[in-house]
Amino acid sequence: RSTFDRYNLSVAGGSQNRCGQNQKYLSSTYSNNDGPLPPPPPPPPPPHPPRMPEMPQRFLLSGKGNIQEGWRRYHETLAWRRLNHIDFILSEPWPYFSLIKQHYPHFFHHRGYRNEPVYYEKPAKMNLKALGDKGLTIDLLLRHFMFVTEFMWNRIEPSEDGKSIYVIDLEGIRLFDIAGEPLYFVRKATDFMSKHYPERCESIYVVNAPSWFNVIWKVIRAILDETTLSKITIIGCDRKKIHEVLARRIPLDHIPPEYGGRSVPLGYSMEEQMIWELVRSNNQ
């Protein structure tokens, strides 16, 4: 035979030999004596559906204990937060902050006896004309109020059970100060507060109320629910009485000197330092 034929025979023989070895190996590995092959592993479980958020108790209370109404209010709030980007509002630049604070005095100032954050506001000092001259609209002012409110319940008091004390100082207010745009602002701010931050207010003190305030109060109370109305105390221009009423709910060392207390003046509290630092950081 030729060299070529001998080569082909050797290759064929080697291949047969190797195939035989492989068959022998396979038969020894998967022998019938070992029983049936194990079943294949079960398929992985389907992914869990996204978990529904739990409804805060505040919304159930605002719905008068009606679960469906509580959920309706809560879903409405979640939609409002998405629409207005509330979850990101504390990280947004806010160049109007200093201007608004200058022409619309409002302050976080320490806490009450039950650890409630205390918020002071002076509507009579609000200068909407000065703000308008700088290009600030009512919608931007409402955006600012959303920012401040979210700061209260996200940074100062993040607890779902937290409540606040709200002091509204009407010193120097005139009748036409509560008409037109100021009244529109109050209506809109009150509306989103009651809808989307329910059961957050422990007490509201309206201080330095003029004698004619009862006239406008009939208009204002019409836009408030009964629960909110039950928390409101109106005090006239009696500084001693104002101090006595506030001192029942707020430690003397936490009341600003403007109302007979021993704390730092309004605008110098730790909470005010916190919000100013946040705004400066965001505006850089």
Residue pairs with C-beta under 8 A, 6 or more apart in sequence:
1 9
30 37
53 78
55 70
55 71
55 74
56 74
56 160
57 160
57 161
58 160
58 198
58 199
58 200
59 70
59 71
59 73
59 74
59 77
59 198
60 66
60 67
60 70
61 70
61 198
61 199
62 70
62 73
62 198
62 199
62 227
63 69
63 70
63 72
63 73
73 195
73 198
76 195
76 196
77 195
77 196
80 86
80 192
80 195
80 196
81 87
81 196
84 146
85 92
86 146
86 150
89 146
89 147
89 150
90 147
90 150
90 151
90 154
90 155
90 278
90 282
91 282
92 147
92 282
93 282
93 283
94 144
94 147
94 279
94 282
94 283
95 283
96 136
96 140
96 144
97 144
97 147
97 279
97 283
98 279
99 131
99 134
99 136
100 131
100 136
100 141
100 144
103 125
103 126
103 127
103 128
103 130
103 131
104 125
104 126
104 127
104 131
104 141
105 121
105 122
105 125
105 126
105 266
106 119
106 120
106 121
106 122
106 148
107 119
107 120
107 121
107 266
107 267
107 269
107 272
108 117
108 118
108 119
108 152
108 156
108 269
108 271
108 272
108 275
109 118
109 119
109 120
109 254
109 256
109 263
109 266
109 269
109 271
109 272
110 118
110 250
110 251
110 254
110 255
110 263
110 269
110 270
110 271
111 117
111 118
111 250
111 254
112 118
112 165
112 202
112 249
112 250
112 251
112 254
113 249
113 250
113 251
114 163
114 202
116 157
116 162
116 163
116 164
116 165
116 202
116 203
116 249
117 152
117 156
117 157
117 162
117 164
117 165
117 271
118 164
118 165
118 166
118 167
118 250
118 254
119 152
119 164
119 165
119 166
119 167
120 167
120 169
120 256
120 266
121 166
121 167
121 168
121 169
122 169
122 171
123 168
123 169
123 170
123 173
123 177
123 178
123 182
123 186
124 169
124 170
124 171
124 172
124 173
124 174
124 177
125 172
126 177
126 182
128 138
128 181
128 182
128 185
131 141
138 181
138 184
138 185
138 188
141 185
142 185
142 188
142 189
142 192
145 189
146 192
148 275
149 193
149 197
151 275
151 278
152 164
153 162
153 197
153 200
155 274
155 275
155 278
156 271
156 274
157 164
162 200
163 199
163 200
163 201
163 202
164 200
164 201
164 202
165 202
165 203
165 204
165 205
165 249
165 250
166 201
166 203
166 204
166 205
167 204
167 205
167 207
167 246
167 259
168 204
168 205
168 206
168 207
169 207
169 208
170 206
170 207
170 208
170 209
170 210
170 213
171 207
171 208
171 237
172 208
173 210
175 212
175 215
175 216
178 186
178 216
178 220
183 219
186 220
187 223
190 223
190 224
191 223
193 200
194 224
194 225
194 228
199 227
201 228
201 231
202 231
203 231
203 233
203 249
204 228
204 231
204 232
204 233
205 232
205 233
205 235
205 242
205 245
205 246
206 213
206 232
206 233
206 234
206 235
207 235
207 242
207 245
207 246
207 259
208 235
208 236
208 237
208 242
209 234
209 235
209 236
209 237
210 236
210 237
211 236
213 234
217 234
221 229
224 232
233 245
235 241
235 242
235 245
239 259
239 260
240 260
242 259
242 260
243 255
243 259
243 260
243 261
246 255
246 259
246 260
246 261
247 255
247 260
247 261
250 261
252 261
252 262
253 261
253 262
253 263
254 261
254 263
255 261
255 262
255 263
256 263
256 264
256 265
256 266
257 263
257 265
258 265
258 266
263 269
